[in-house]
């Protein structure tokens, strides 16, 4: 999934919601279109948030002392 799937759902959803005039018995095509549009927008937002989190990286350095104790230092930085 990703930007492509989200964009596809938005486009098809808007076409169903706004442009299709046909009727199918027992199925509300406009409602299905709006639902697909909302799901597509949510998928686009989730993809953007997920990809943005992947850019944040961090390192952990461990130091083992002669007495056996371990000290960890965590640093984080952003890759752009």
mmJSON file of the N, C-alpha and C atoms, coordinates in Angstrom:
{"data_MODEL":{"atom_site":{
"group_PDB":["ATOM","ATOM","ATOM","ATOM","ATOM","ATOM","ATOM","ATOM","ATOM","ATOM","ATOM","ATOM","ATOM","ATOM","ATOM","ATOM","ATOM","ATOM","ATOM","ATOM","ATOM","ATOM","ATOM","ATOM","ATOM","ATOM","ATOM","ATOM","ATOM","ATOM","ATOM","ATOM","ATOM","ATOM","ATOM","ATOM","ATOM","ATOM","ATOM","ATOM","ATOM","ATOM","ATOM","ATOM","ATOM","ATOM","ATOM","ATOM","ATOM","ATOM","ATOM","ATOM","ATOM","ATOM","ATOM","ATOM","ATOM","ATOM","ATOM","ATOM","ATOM","ATOM","ATOM","ATOM","ATOM","ATOM","ATOM","ATOM","ATOM","ATOM","ATOM","ATOM","ATOM","ATOM","ATOM","ATOM","ATOM","ATOM","ATOM","ATOM","ATOM","ATOM","ATOM","ATOM","ATOM","ATOM","ATOM","ATOM","ATOM","ATOM","ATOM","ATOM","ATOM","ATOM","ATOM","ATOM","ATOM","ATOM","ATOM","ATOM","ATOM","ATOM","ATOM","ATOM","ATOM","ATOM","ATOM","ATOM","ATOM","ATOM","ATOM","ATOM","ATOM","ATOM","ATOM","ATOM","ATOM","ATOM","ATOM","ATOM","ATOM","ATOM","ATOM","ATOM","ATOM","ATOM","ATOM","ATOM","ATOM","ATOM","ATOM","ATOM","ATOM","ATOM","ATOM","ATOM","ATOM","ATOM","ATOM","ATOM","ATOM","ATOM","ATOM","ATOM","ATOM","ATOM","ATOM","ATOM","ATOM","ATOM","ATOM","ATOM","ATOM","ATOM","ATOM","ATOM","ATOM","ATOM","ATOM","ATOM","ATOM","ATOM","ATOM","ATOM","ATOM","ATOM","ATOM","ATOM","ATOM","ATOM","ATOM","ATOM","ATOM","ATOM","ATOM","ATOM","ATOM","ATOM","ATOM","ATOM","ATOM","ATOM","ATOM","ATOM","ATOM","ATOM","ATOM","ATOM","ATOM","ATOM","ATOM","ATOM","ATOM","ATOM","ATOM","ATOM","ATOM","ATOM","ATOM","ATOM","ATOM","ATOM","ATOM","ATOM","ATOM","ATOM","ATOM","ATOM","ATOM","ATOM","ATOM","ATOM","ATOM","ATOM","ATOM","ATOM","ATOM","ATOM","ATOM","ATOM","ATOM","ATOM","ATOM","ATOM","ATOM","ATOM","ATOM","ATOM","ATOM","ATOM","ATOM","ATOM","ATOM","ATOM","ATOM","ATOM","ATOM","ATOM","ATOM","ATOM"],
"id":[1,2,3,4,5,6,7,8,9,10,11,12,13,14,15,16,17,18,19,20,21,22,23,24,25,26,27,28,29,30,31,32,33,34,35,36,37,38,39,40,41,42,43,44,45,46,47,48,49,50,51,52,53,54,55,56,57,58,59,60,61,62,63,64,65,66,67,68,69,70,71,72,73,74,75,76,77,78,79,80,81,82,83,84,85,86,87,88,89,90,91,92,93,94,95,96,97,98,99,100,101,102,103,104,105,106,107,108,109,110,111,112,113,114,115,116,117,118,119,120,121,122,123,124,125,126,127,128,129,130,131,132,133,134,135,136,137,138,139,140,141,142,143,144,145,146,147,148,149,150,151,152,153,154,155,156,157,158,159,160,161,162,163,164,165,166,167,168,169,170,171,172,173,174,175,176,177,178,179,180,181,182,183,184,185,186,187,188,189,190,191,192,193,194,195,196,197,198,199,200,201,202,203,204,205,206,207,208,209,210,211,212,213,214,215,216,217,218,219,220,221,222,223,224,225,226,227,228,229,230,231,232,233,234,235,236,237,238,239,240],
"type_symbol":["N","C","C","N","C","C","N","C","C","N","C","C","N","C","C","N","C","C","N","C","C","N","C","C","N","C","C","N","C","C","N","C","C","N","C","C","N","C","C","N","C","C","N","C","C","N","C","C","N","C","C","N","C","C","N","C","C","N","C","C","N","C","C","N","C","C","N","C","C","N","C","C","N","C","C","N","C","C","N","C","C","N","C","C","N","C","C","N","C","C","N","C","C","N","C","C","N","C","C","N","C","C","N","C","C","N","C","C","N","C","C","N","C","C","N","C","C","N","C","C","N","C","C","N","C","C","N","C","C","N","C","C","N","C","C","N","C","C","N","C","C","N","C","C","N","C","C","N","C","C","N","C","C","N","C","C","N","C","C","N","C","C","N","C","C","N","C","C","N","C","C","N","C","C","N","C","C","N","C","C","N","C","C","N","C","C","N","C","C","N","C","C","N","C","C","N","C","C","N","C","C","N","C","C","N","C","C","N","C","C","N","C","C","N","C","C","N","C","C","N","C","C","N","C","C","N","C","C","N","C","C","N","C","C","N","C","C","N","C","C"],
"label_atom_id":["N","CA","C","N","CA","C","N","CA","C","N","CA","C","N","CA","C","N","CA","C","N","CA","C","N","CA","C","N","CA","C","N","CA","C","N","CA","C","N","CA","C","N","CA","C","N","CA","C","N","CA","C","N","CA","C","N","CA","C","N","CA","C","N","CA","C","N","CA","C","N","CA","C","N","CA","C","N","CA","C","N","CA","C","N","CA","C","N","CA","C","N","CA","C","N","CA","C","N","CA","C","N","CA","C","N","CA","C","N","CA","C","N","CA","C","N","CA","C","N","CA","C","N","CA","C","N","CA","C","N","CA","C","N","CA","C","N","CA","C","N","CA","C","N","CA","C","N","CA","C","N","CA","C","N","CA","C","N","CA","C","N","CA","C","N","CA","C","N","CA","C","N","CA","C","N","CA","C","N","CA","C","N","CA","C","N","CA","C","N","CA","C","N","CA","C","N","CA","C","N","CA","C","N","CA","C","N","CA","C","N","CA","C","N","CA","C","N","CA","C","N","CA","C","N","CA","C","N","CA","C","N","CA","C","N","CA","C","N","CA","C","N","CA","C","N","CA","C","N","CA","C","N","CA","C","N","CA","C","N","CA","C","N","CA","C","N","CA","C","N","CA","C","N","CA","C","N","CA","C"],
"label_alt_id":[null,null,null,null,null,null,null,null,null,null,null,null,null,null,null,null,null,null,null,null,null,null,null,null,null,null,null,null,null,null,null,null,null,null,null,null,null,null,null,null,null,null,null,null,null,null,null,null,null,null,null,null,null,null,null,null,null,null,null,null,null,null,null,null,null,null,null,null,null,null,null,null,null,null,null,null,null,null,null,null,null,null,null,null,null,null,null,null,null,null,null,null,null,null,null,null,null,null,null,null,null,null,null,null,null,null,null,null,null,null,null,null,null,null,null,null,null,null,null,null,null,null,null,null,null,null,null,null,null,null,null,null,null,null,null,null,null,null,null,null,null,null,null,null,null,null,null,null,null,null,null,null,null,null,null,null,null,null,null,null,null,null,null,null,null,null,null,null,null,null,null,null,null,null,null,null,null,null,null,null,null,null,null,null,null,null,null,null,null,null,null,null,null,null,null,null,null,null,null,null,null,null,null,null,null,null,null,null,null,null,null,null,null,null,null,null,null,null,null,null,null,null,null,null,null,null,null,null,null,null,null,null,null,null,null,null,null,null,null,null],
"label_comp_id":["UNK","UNK","UNK","UNK","UNK","UNK","UNK","UNK","UNK","UNK","UNK","UNK","UNK","UNK","UNK","UNK","UNK","UNK","UNK","UNK","UNK","UNK","UNK","UNK","UNK","UNK","UNK","UNK","UNK","UNK","UNK","UNK","UNK","UNK","UNK","UNK","UNK","UNK","UNK","UNK","UNK","UNK","UNK","UNK","UNK","UNK","UNK","UNK","UNK","UNK","UNK","UNK","UNK","UNK","UNK","UNK","UNK","UNK","UNK","UNK","UNK","UNK","UNK","UNK","UNK","UNK","UNK","UNK","UNK","UNK","UNK","UNK","UNK","UNK","UNK","UNK","UNK","UNK","UNK","UNK","UNK","UNK","UNK","UNK","UNK","UNK","UNK","UNK","UNK","UNK","UNK","UNK","UNK","UNK","UNK","UNK","UNK","UNK","UNK","UNK","UNK","UNK","UNK","UNK","UNK","UNK","UNK","UNK","UNK","UNK","UNK","UNK","UNK","UNK","UNK","UNK","UNK","UNK","UNK","UNK","UNK","UNK","UNK","UNK","UNK","UNK","UNK","UNK","UNK","UNK","UNK","UNK","UNK","UNK","UNK","UNK","UNK","UNK","UNK","UNK","UNK","UNK","UNK","UNK","UNK","UNK","UNK","UNK","UNK","UNK","UNK","UNK","UNK","UNK","UNK","UNK","UNK","UNK","UNK","UNK","UNK","UNK","UNK","UNK","UNK","UNK","UNK","UNK","UNK","UNK","UNK","UNK","UNK","UNK","UNK","UNK","UNK","UNK","UNK","UNK","UNK","UNK","UNK","UNK","UNK","UNK","UNK","UNK","UNK","UNK","UNK","UNK","UNK","UNK","UNK","UNK","UNK","UNK","UNK","UNK","UNK","UNK","UNK","UNK","UNK","UNK","UNK","UNK","UNK","UNK","UNK","UNK","UNK","UNK","UNK","UNK","UNK","UNK","UNK","UNK","UNK","UNK","UNK","UNK","UNK","UNK","UNK","UNK","UNK","UNK","UNK","UNK","UNK","UNK","UNK","UNK","UNK","UNK","UNK","UNK"],
"label_asym_id":["A","A","A","A","A","A","A","A","A","A","A","A","A","A","A","A","A","A","A","A","A","A","A","A","A","A","A","A","A","A","A","A","A","A","A","A","A","A","A","A","A","A","A","A","A","A","A","A","A","A","A","A","A","A","A","A","A","A","A","A","A","A","A","A","A","A","A","A","A","A","A","A","A","A","A","A","A","A","A","A","A","A","A","A","A","A","A","A","A","A","A","A","A","A","A","A","A","A","A","A","A","A","A","A","A","A","A","A","A","A","A","A","A","A","A","A","A","A","A","A","A","A","A","A","A","A","A","A","A","A","A","A","A","A","A","A","A","A","A","A","A","A","A","A","A","A","A","A","A","A","A","A","A","A","A","A","A","A","A","A","A","A","A","A","A","A","A","A","A","A","A","A","A","A","A","A","A","A","A","A","A","A","A","A","A","A","A","A","A","A","A","A","A","A","A","A","A","A","A","A","A","A","A","A","A","A","A","A","A","A","A","A","A","A","A","A","A","A","A","A","A","A","A","A","A","A","A","A","A","A","A","A","A","A","A","A","A","A","A","A"],
"label_entity_id":["1","1","1","1","1","1","1","1","1","1","1","1","1","1","1","1","1","1","1","1","1","1","1","1","1","1","1","1","1","1","1","1","1","1","1","1","1","1","1","1","1","1","1","1","1","1","1","1","1","1","1","1","1","1","1","1","1","1","1","1","1","1","1","1","1","1","1","1","1","1","1","1","1","1","1","1","1","1","1","1","1","1","1","1","1","1","1","1","1","1","1","1","1","1","1","1","1","1","1","1","1","1","1","1","1","1","1","1","1","1","1","1","1","1","1","1","1","1","1","1","1","1","1","1","1","1","1","1","1","1","1","1","1","1","1","1","1","1","1","1","1","1","1","1","1","1","1","1","1","1","1","1","1","1","1","1","1","1","1","1","1","1","1","1","1","1","1","1","1","1","1","1","1","1","1","1","1","1","1","1","1","1","1","1","1","1","1","1","1","1","1","1","1","1","1","1","1","1","1","1","1","1","1","1","1","1","1","1","1","1","1","1","1","1","1","1","1","1","1","1","1","1","1","1","1","1","1","1","1","1","1","1","1","1","1","1","1","1","1","1"],
"label_seq_id":[1,1,1,2,2,2,3,3,3,4,4,4,5,5,5,6,6,6,7,7,7,8,8,8,9,9,9,10,10,10,11,11,11,12,12,12,13,13,13,14,14,14,15,15,15,16,16,16,17,17,17,18,18,18,19,19,19,20,20,20,21,21,21,22,22,22,23,23,23,24,24,24,25,25,25,26,26,26,27,27,27,28,28,28,29,29,29,30,30,30,31,31,31,32,32,32,33,33,33,34,34,34,35,35,35,36,36,36,37,37,37,38,38,38,39,39,39,40,40,40,41,41,41,42,42,42,43,43,43,44,44,44,45,45,45,46,46,46,47,47,47,48,48,48,49,49,49,50,50,50,51,51,51,52,52,52,53,53,53,54,54,54,55,55,55,56,56,56,57,57,57,58,58,58,59,59,59,60,60,60,61,61,61,62,62,62,63,63,63,64,64,64,65,65,65,66,66,66,67,67,67,68,68,68,69,69,69,70,70,70,71,71,71,72,72,72,73,73,73,74,74,74,75,75,75,76,76,76,77,77,77,78,78,78,79,79,79,80,80,80],
"pdbx_PDB_ins_code":[null,null,null,null,null,null,null,null,null,null,null,null,null,null,null,null,null,null,null,null,null,null,null,null,null,null,null,null,null,null,null,null,null,null,null,null,null,null,null,null,null,null,null,null,null,null,null,null,null,null,null,null,null,null,null,null,null,null,null,null,null,null,null,null,null,null,null,null,null,null,null,null,null,null,null,null,null,null,null,null,null,null,null,null,null,null,null,null,null,null,null,null,null,null,null,null,null,null,null,null,null,null,null,null,null,null,null,null,null,null,null,null,null,null,null,null,null,null,null,null,null,null,null,null,null,null,null,null,null,null,null,null,null,null,null,null,null,null,null,null,null,null,null,null,null,null,null,null,null,null,null,null,null,null,null,null,null,null,null,null,null,null,null,null,null,null,null,null,null,null,null,null,null,null,null,null,null,null,null,null,null,null,null,null,null,null,null,null,null,null,null,null,null,null,null,null,null,null,null,null,null,null,null,null,null,null,null,null,null,null,null,null,null,null,null,null,null,null,null,null,null,null,null,null,null,null,null,null,null,null,null,null,null,null,null,null,null,null,null,null],
"Cartn_x":[0.85,0.0,0.896,0.31,1.09,0.364,1.163,0.577,-0.259,0.188,-0.542,-1.914,-1.969,-3.254,-4.194,-3.665,-4.497,-5.029,-4.158,-4.59,-5.629,-5.43,-6.391,-7.763,-7.792,-9.073,-9.757,-8.977,-9.572,-10.176,-9.429,-9.914,-11.167,-11.115,-12.28,-13.465,-13.189,-14.264,-14.955,-14.153,-14.76,-15.526,-15.023,-15.768,-17.115,-17.117,-18.387,-19.312,-18.757,-19.593,-20.158,-19.387,-19.798,-20.194,-19.675,-19.874,-20.787,-20.921,-21.719,-23.185,-24.014,-25.457,-26.252,-25.583,-26.279,-26.728,-27.681,-28.187,-28.076,-27.679,-27.642,-28.583,-29.488,-30.481,-29.808,-30.147,-29.617,-28.249,-27.668,-26.324,-26.365,-25.903,-25.818,-24.407,-24.248,-22.924,-22.306,-23.134,-22.591,-21.993,-22.669,-22.148,-20.871,-20.828,-19.608,-18.47,-18.778,-17.772,-17.221,-18.088,-17.603,-16.798,-17.223,-16.463,-15.082,-15.005,-13.704,-12.821,-13.411,-12.644,-12.075,-12.872,-12.418,-11.31,-11.481,-10.453,-9.17,-9.292,-8.12,-7.362,-8.082,-7.432,-6.751,-7.417,-6.813,-5.548,-5.58,-4.403,-3.258,-3.568,-2.535,-1.891,-2.711,-2.184,-1.332,-1.817,-1.056,0.262,0.256,1.484,2.487,2.02,2.914,3.51,2.695,3.191,4.193,3.879,4.759,6.092,6.075,7.321,8.136,7.473,8.192,8.883,8.268,8.888,10.094,10.081,11.211,12.456,12.293,13.439,14.181,13.495,14.143,14.957,16.244,17.103,17.831,18.323,19.07,20.153,21.087,22.162,22.252,22.693,22.914,24.352,25.079,26.453,26.539,27.127,27.261,28.723,28.95,30.301,30.272,31.106,31.213,32.418,32.184,33.239,33.937,35.142,35.876,35.125,34.25,33.509,32.293,32.066,30.97,29.718,29.686,28.5,28.522,27.334,27.195,26.513,27.059,26.466,26.034,24.776,24.271,24.026,24.354,24.079,23.28,22.122,21.248,21.283,21.472,21.403,20.471,19.759,18.874,19.125,18.98,19.102,18.158,17.912,16.965,17.704,17.395,17.932,16.931,17.367,16.447,16.678],
"Cartn_y":[-1.166,0.0,1.229,2.351,3.566,4.68,5.589,6.734,6.308,5.32,4.87,4.322,3.469,2.881,3.94,4.842,5.906,6.815,7.186,8.033,7.351,6.06,5.296,5.284,5.028,5.001,6.366,7.436,8.775,9.041,8.736,9.004,8.184,6.895,6.043,6.426,6.735,7.144,8.419,9.411,10.66,10.467,9.594,9.302,8.674,7.696,7.064,8.056,8.894,9.797,10.947,11.434,12.657,12.487,11.471,11.409,10.277,9.232,8.087,8.335,8.211,8.427,7.125,6.015,4.733,4.286,3.391,2.848,1.332,0.785,-0.663,-0.974,-1.927,-2.204,-2.694,-2.057,-2.443,-1.884,-1.081,-0.541,0.968,1.717,3.163,3.515,3.75,3.994,5.289,6.292,7.537,7.333,6.567,6.313,5.499,4.497,3.708,4.606,5.53,6.469,7.343,7.878,8.717,7.908,6.679,5.826,5.544,5.228,4.97,6.215,7.378,8.621,8.85,8.646,8.833,7.841,6.589,5.575,5.92,6.404,6.796,7.942,8.956,10.08,9.611,8.743,8.208,7.419,6.644,5.871,6.793,7.877,8.841,9.47,9.826,10.43,9.426,8.195,7.177,6.857,6.834,6.586,7.709,8.947,10.081,10.041,9.718,9.651,8.51,7.356,6.199,6.456,7.007,7.271,8.35,9.294,10.324,9.743,8.783,8.154,7.319,6.727,5.915,6.763,8.036,8.906,9.209,9.093,9.341,8.11,8.306,7.193,7.532,6.536,6.75,5.702,6.003,5.055,4.826,3.652,3.297,2.833,3.479,3.031,2.506,1.329,0.694,0.651,0.931,0.845,-0.135,-1.147,-2.108,-1.739,-1.5,-1.095,-2.332,-2.156,-3.314,-4.042,-3.323,-3.998,-4.764,-4.73,-5.486,-4.666,-3.433,-2.61,-2.072,-1.821,-1.367,0.003,0.919,2.236,2.385,2.771,2.976,4.457,4.911,6.281,6.255,6.872,6.903,8.303,8.333,9.592,9.404,10.443,10.356,11.556,11.329,12.395,12.124,13.14,13.023,13.013,12.043,12.011,12.685,13.603,14.299,13.866],
"Cartn_z":[0.0,0.0,0.0,-0.238,-0.24,-0.946,-1.48,-2.16,-3.366,-4.096,-5.275,-4.937,-3.933,-3.543,-2.983,-2.168,-1.617,-2.707,-3.641,-4.749,-5.617,-5.865,-6.656,-5.985,-4.675,-3.965,-4.001,-3.877,-3.923,-5.301,-6.35,-7.71,-8.019,-7.774,-8.07,-7.183,-5.931,-5.034,-5.479,-5.907,-6.376,-7.683,-8.534,-9.767,-9.436,-8.533,-8.146,-7.455,-6.591,-5.806,-6.634,-7.591,-8.274,-9.736,-10.404,-11.847,-12.316,-11.563,-12.01,-11.689,-12.708,-12.547,-12.599,-12.881,-12.957,-11.577,-11.569,-10.312,-10.342,-9.24,-9.066,-7.916,-8.118,-7.083,-5.803,-4.721,-3.421,-3.104,-4.012,-3.793,-4.029,-3.068,-3.204,-3.672,-4.975,-5.546,-5.027,-4.758,-4.219,-2.833,-1.985,-0.639,-0.705,-1.561,-1.726,-2.203,-3.105,-3.588,-2.483,-1.638,-0.535,0.471,0.725,1.645,1.074,-0.211,-0.84,-0.793,-0.972,-0.914,0.482,1.497,2.877,3.217,2.817,3.072,2.325,1.106,0.331,0.971,1.448,2.121,3.402,4.165,5.388,5.064,3.991,3.585,3.173,2.473,2.101,3.333,4.319,5.544,6.316,6.46,7.178,6.48,5.165,4.415,4.642,4.613,4.841,6.246,7.244,8.618,8.77,8.203,8.311,7.628,6.435,5.728,6.426,7.071,7.803,9.033,9.693,10.871,10.49,9.31,8.876,8.664,8.409,8.187,9.478,10.593,11.867,12.246,12.407,12.777,14.056,14.695,15.923,16.074,16.937,17.209,18.709,19.059,20.451,20.567,21.452,21.69,23.12,23.258,24.564,24.962,26.234,26.784,27.945,27.879,28.972,29.812,31.077,32.002,32.573,33.094,33.648,34.76,35.477,36.548,36.032,34.715,34.11,33.869,34.361,34.128,32.695,32.177,30.804,30.811,30.049,29.889,28.439,28.236,26.881,26.653,25.457,25.065,23.765,23.792,22.623,22.017,20.737,20.018,18.834,18.5,17.344,16.458,15.171,14.201,13.056,12.281,11.184,9.857,9.022,7.666,6.752,5.984,5.079,3.663],
"occupancy":[1.0,1.0,1.0,1.0,1.0,1.0,1.0,1.0,1.0,1.0,1.0,1.0,1.0,1.0,1.0,1.0,1.0,1.0,1.0,1.0,1.0,1.0,1.0,1.0,1.0,1.0,1.0,1.0,1.0,1.0,1.0,1.0,1.0,1.0,1.0,1.0,1.0,1.0,1.0,1.0,1.0,1.0,1.0,1.0,1.0,1.0,1.0,1.0,1.0,1.0,1.0,1.0,1.0,1.0,1.0,1.0,1.0,1.0,1.0,1.0,1.0,1.0,1.0,1.0,1.0,1.0,1.0,1.0,1.0,1.0,1.0,1.0,1.0,1.0,1.0,1.0,1.0,1.0,1.0,1.0,1.0,1.0,1.0,1.0,1.0,1.0,1.0,1.0,1.0,1.0,1.0,1.0,1.0,1.0,1.0,1.0,1.0,1.0,1.0,1.0,1.0,1.0,1.0,1.0,1.0,1.0,1.0,1.0,1.0,1.0,1.0,1.0,1.0,1.0,1.0,1.0,1.0,1.0,1.0,1.0,1.0,1.0,1.0,1.0,1.0,1.0,1.0,1.0,1.0,1.0,1.0,1.0,1.0,1.0,1.0,1.0,1.0,1.0,1.0,1.0,1.0,1.0,1.0,1.0,1.0,1.0,1.0,1.0,1.0,1.0,1.0,1.0,1.0,1.0,1.0,1.0,1.0,1.0,1.0,1.0,1.0,1.0,1.0,1.0,1.0,1.0,1.0,1.0,1.0,1.0,1.0,1.0,1.0,1.0,1.0,1.0,1.0,1.0,1.0,1.0,1.0,1.0,1.0,1.0,1.0,1.0,1.0,1.0,1.0,1.0,1.0,1.0,1.0,1.0,1.0,1.0,1.0,1.0,1.0,1.0,1.0,1.0,1.0,1.0,1.0,1.0,1.0,1.0,1.0,1.0,1.0,1.0,1.0,1.0,1.0,1.0,1.0,1.0,1.0,1.0,1.0,1.0,1.0,1.0,1.0,1.0,1.0,1.0,1.0,1.0,1.0,1.0,1.0,1.0,1.0,1.0,1.0,1.0,1.0,1.0],
"B_iso_or_equiv":[0.0,0.0,0.0,0.0,0.0,0.0,0.0,0.0,0.0,0.0,0.0,0.0,0.0,0.0,0.0,0.0,0.0,0.0,0.0,0.0,0.0,0.0,0.0,0.0,0.0,0.0,0.0,0.0,0.0,0.0,0.0,0.0,0.0,0.0,0.0,0.0,0.0,0.0,0.0,0.0,0.0,0.0,0.0,0.0,0.0,0.0,0.0,0.0,0.0,0.0,0.0,0.0,0.0,0.0,0.0,0.0,0.0,0.0,0.0,0.0,0.0,0.0,0.0,0.0,0.0,0.0,0.0,0.0,0.0,0.0,0.0,0.0,0.0,0.0,0.0,0.0,0.0,0.0,0.0,0.0,0.0,0.0,0.0,0.0,0.0,0.0,0.0,0.0,0.0,0.0,0.0,0.0,0.0,0.0,0.0,0.0,0.0,0.0,0.0,0.0,0.0,0.0,0.0,0.0,0.0,0.0,0.0,0.0,0.0,0.0,0.0,0.0,0.0,0.0,0.0,0.0,0.0,0.0,0.0,0.0,0.0,0.0,0.0,0.0,0.0,0.0,0.0,0.0,0.0,0.0,0.0,0.0,0.0,0.0,0.0,0.0,0.0,0.0,0.0,0.0,0.0,0.0,0.0,0.0,0.0,0.0,0.0,0.0,0.0,0.0,0.0,0.0,0.0,0.0,0.0,0.0,0.0,0.0,0.0,0.0,0.0,0.0,0.0,0.0,0.0,0.0,0.0,0.0,0.0,0.0,0.0,0.0,0.0,0.0,0.0,0.0,0.0,0.0,0.0,0.0,0.0,0.0,0.0,0.0,0.0,0.0,0.0,0.0,0.0,0.0,0.0,0.0,0.0,0.0,0.0,0.0,0.0,0.0,0.0,0.0,0.0,0.0,0.0,0.0,0.0,0.0,0.0,0.0,0.0,0.0,0.0,0.0,0.0,0.0,0.0,0.0,0.0,0.0,0.0,0.0,0.0,0.0,0.0,0.0,0.0,0.0,0.0,0.0,0.0,0.0,0.0,0.0,0.0,0.0,0.0,0.0,0.0,0.0,0.0,0.0],
"pdbx_formal_charge":[null,null,null,null,null,null,null,null,null,null,null,null,null,null,null,null,null,null,null,null,null,null,null,null,null,null,null,null,null,null,null,null,null,null,null,null,null,null,null,null,null,null,null,null,null,null,null,null,null,null,null,null,null,null,null,null,null,null,null,null,null,null,null,null,null,null,null,null,null,null,null,null,null,null,null,null,null,null,null,null,null,null,null,null,null,null,null,null,null,null,null,null,null,null,null,null,null,null,null,null,null,null,null,null,null,null,null,null,null,null,null,null,null,null,null,null,null,null,null,null,null,null,null,null,null,null,null,null,null,null,null,null,null,null,null,null,null,null,null,null,null,null,null,null,null,null,null,null,null,null,null,null,null,null,null,null,null,null,null,null,null,null,null,null,null,null,null,null,null,null,null,null,null,null,null,null,null,null,null,null,null,null,null,null,null,null,null,null,null,null,null,null,null,null,null,null,null,null,null,null,null,null,null,null,null,null,null,null,null,null,null,null,null,null,null,null,null,null,null,null,null,null,null,null,null,null,null,null,null,null,null,null,null,null,null,null,null,null,null,null],
"auth_seq_id":[1,1,1,2,2,2,3,3,3,4,4,4,5,5,5,6,6,6,7,7,7,8,8,8,9,9,9,10,10,10,11,11,11,12,12,12,13,13,13,14,14,14,15,15,15,16,16,16,17,17,17,18,18,18,19,19,19,20,20,20,21,21,21,22,22,22,23,23,23,24,24,24,25,25,25,26,26,26,27,27,27,28,28,28,29,29,29,30,30,30,31,31,31,32,32,32,33,33,33,34,34,34,35,35,35,36,36,36,37,37,37,38,38,38,39,39,39,40,40,40,41,41,41,42,42,42,43,43,43,44,44,44,45,45,45,46,46,46,47,47,47,48,48,48,49,49,49,50,50,50,51,51,51,52,52,52,53,53,53,54,54,54,55,55,55,56,56,56,57,57,57,58,58,58,59,59,59,60,60,60,61,61,61,62,62,62,63,63,63,64,64,64,65,65,65,66,66,66,67,67,67,68,68,68,69,69,69,70,70,70,71,71,71,72,72,72,73,73,73,74,74,74,75,75,75,76,76,76,77,77,77,78,78,78,79,79,79,80,80,80],
"auth_comp_id":["UNK","UNK","UNK","UNK","UNK","UNK","UNK","UNK","UNK","UNK","UNK","UNK","UNK","UNK","UNK","UNK","UNK","UNK","UNK","UNK","UNK","UNK","UNK","UNK","UNK","UNK","UNK","UNK","UNK","UNK","UNK","UNK","UNK","UNK","UNK","UNK","UNK","UNK","UNK","UNK","UNK","UNK","UNK","UNK","UNK","UNK","UNK","UNK","UNK","UNK","UNK","UNK","UNK","UNK","UNK","UNK","UNK","UNK","UNK","UNK","UNK","UNK","UNK","UNK","UNK","UNK","UNK","UNK","UNK","UNK","UNK","UNK","UNK","UNK","UNK","UNK","UNK","UNK","UNK","UNK","UNK","UNK","UNK","UNK","UNK","UNK","UNK","UNK","UNK","UNK","UNK","UNK","UNK","UNK","UNK","UNK","UNK","UNK","UNK","UNK","UNK","UNK","UNK","UNK","UNK","UNK","UNK","UNK","UNK","UNK","UNK","UNK","UNK","UNK","UNK","UNK","UNK","UNK","UNK","UNK","UNK","UNK","UNK","UNK","UNK","UNK","UNK","UNK","UNK","UNK","UNK","UNK","UNK","UNK","UNK","UNK","UNK","UNK","UNK","UNK","UNK","UNK","UNK","UNK","UNK","UNK","UNK","UNK","UNK","UNK","UNK","UNK","UNK","UNK","UNK","UNK","UNK","UNK","UNK","UNK","UNK","UNK","UNK","UNK","UNK","UNK","UNK","UNK","UNK","UNK","UNK","UNK","UNK","UNK","UNK","UNK","UNK","UNK","UNK","UNK","UNK","UNK","UNK","UNK","UNK","UNK","UNK","UNK","UNK","UNK","UNK","UNK","UNK","UNK","UNK","UNK","UNK","UNK","UNK","UNK","UNK","UNK","UNK","UNK","UNK","UNK","UNK","UNK","UNK","UNK","UNK","UNK","UNK","UNK","UNK","UNK","UNK","UNK","UNK","UNK","UNK","UNK","UNK","UNK","UNK","UNK","UNK","UNK","UNK","UNK","UNK","UNK","UNK","UNK","UNK","UNK","UNK","UNK","UNK","UNK"],
"auth_asym_id":["A","A","A","A","A","A","A","A","A","A","A","A","A","A","A","A","A","A","A","A","A","A","A","A","A","A","A","A","A","A","A","A","A","A","A","A","A","A","A","A","A","A","A","A","A","A","A","A","A","A","A","A","A","A","A","A","A","A","A","A","A","A","A","A","A","A","A","A","A","A","A","A","A","A","A","A","A","A","A","A","A","A","A","A","A","A","A","A","A","A","A","A","A","A","A","A","A","A","A","A","A","A","A","A","A","A","A","A","A","A","A","A","A","A","A","A","A","A","A","A","A","A","A","A","A","A","A","A","A","A","A","A","A","A","A","A","A","A","A","A","A","A","A","A","A","A","A","A","A","A","A","A","A","A","A","A","A","A","A","A","A","A","A","A","A","A","A","A","A","A","A","A","A","A","A","A","A","A","A","A","A","A","A","A","A","A","A","A","A","A","A","A","A","A","A","A","A","A","A","A","A","A","A","A","A","A","A","A","A","A","A","A","A","A","A","A","A","A","A","A","A","A","A","A","A","A","A","A","A","A","A","A","A","A","A","A","A","A","A","A"],
"auth_atom_id":["N","CA","C","N","CA","C","N","CA","C","N","CA","C","N","CA","C","N","CA","C","N","CA","C","N","CA","C","N","CA","C","N","CA","C","N","CA","C","N","CA","C","N","CA","C","N","CA","C","N","CA","C","N","CA","C","N","CA","C","N","CA","C","N","CA","C","N","CA","C","N","CA","C","N","CA","C","N","CA","C","N","CA","C","N","CA","C","N","CA","C","N","CA","C","N","CA","C","N","CA","C","N","CA","C","N","CA","C","N","CA","C","N","CA","C","N","CA","C","N","CA","C","N","CA","C","N","CA","C","N","CA","C","N","CA","C","N","CA","C","N","CA","C","N","CA","C","N","CA","C","N","CA","C","N","CA","C","N","CA","C","N","CA","C","N","CA","C","N","CA","C","N","CA","C","N","CA","C","N","CA","C","N","CA","C","N","CA","C","N","CA","C","N","CA","C","N","CA","C","N","CA","C","N","CA","C","N","CA","C","N","CA","C","N","CA","C","N","CA","C","N","CA","C","N","CA","C","N","CA","C","N","CA","C","N","CA","C","N","CA","C","N","CA","C","N","CA","C","N","CA","C","N","CA","C","N","CA","C","N","CA","C","N","CA","C","N","CA","C","N","CA","C","N","CA","C","N","CA","C"],
"pdbx_PDB_model_num":[1,1,1,1,1,1,1,1,1,1,1,1,1,1,1,1,1,1,1,1,1,1,1,1,1,1,1,1,1,1,1,1,1,1,1,1,1,1,1,1,1,1,1,1,1,1,1,1,1,1,1,1,1,1,1,1,1,1,1,1,1,1,1,1,1,1,1,1,1,1,1,1,1,1,1,1,1,1,1,1,1,1,1,1,1,1,1,1,1,1,1,1,1,1,1,1,1,1,1,1,1,1,1,1,1,1,1,1,1,1,1,1,1,1,1,1,1,1,1,1,1,1,1,1,1,1,1,1,1,1,1,1,1,1,1,1,1,1,1,1,1,1,1,1,1,1,1,1,1,1,1,1,1,1,1,1,1,1,1,1,1,1,1,1,1,1,1,1,1,1,1,1,1,1,1,1,1,1,1,1,1,1,1,1,1,1,1,1,1,1,1,1,1,1,1,1,1,1,1,1,1,1,1,1,1,1,1,1,1,1,1,1,1,1,1,1,1,1,1,1,1,1,1,1,1,1,1,1,1,1,1,1,1,1,1,1,1,1,1,1]
}}}
